[in-house]
Amino acid sequence: QLQASGGGLVQAGGSLRLSCVVSENIFSSHHMFWYRQPPGKQREQVAVISSIGIKNYAGSVKGRFTVSRDSAKNTAYLQMNSLKGEDTGVYFCAAIPVRSGPSYWGPGTQVTVSS
């Protein structure tokens, strides 16, 4: 029901855009979260965009990452600019319900930033 894509290998200072395609019956009723798990570390929240477009970011990515959502495509995006080595990790998208109901997680996509 969720499929993330767009990861890869990029040099420090470069950009990547992650996409998360969501099933149509889920997208409008869920907030969209991006998490990442750096090597050997715990999963951490990177960004969130609410069902009505309110955005929030982790301090470490604020000003460099931009989260968005396109209801016509049932897709959430994470635009990552000025990438740093510490941005390396597996990135996950998640759909968390506005009200009650199940949450959905997609398989991760690897982002590797080389210095």
Secondary structure as UniProt FT lines:
FT   STRAND          2..5
FT   STRAND          8..11
FT   TURN            12..13
FT   STRAND          16..22
FT   HELIX           24..27
FT   TURN            28..29
FT   STRAND          30..37
FT   TURN            39..40
FT   STRAND          44..49
FT   TURN            51..52
FT   STRAND          55..57
FT   TURN            59..64
FT   STRAND          65..70
FT   TURN            71..74
FT   STRAND          75..80
FT   HELIX           85..87
FT   STRAND          89..97
FT   STRAND          104..105
FT   STRAND          109..114
//
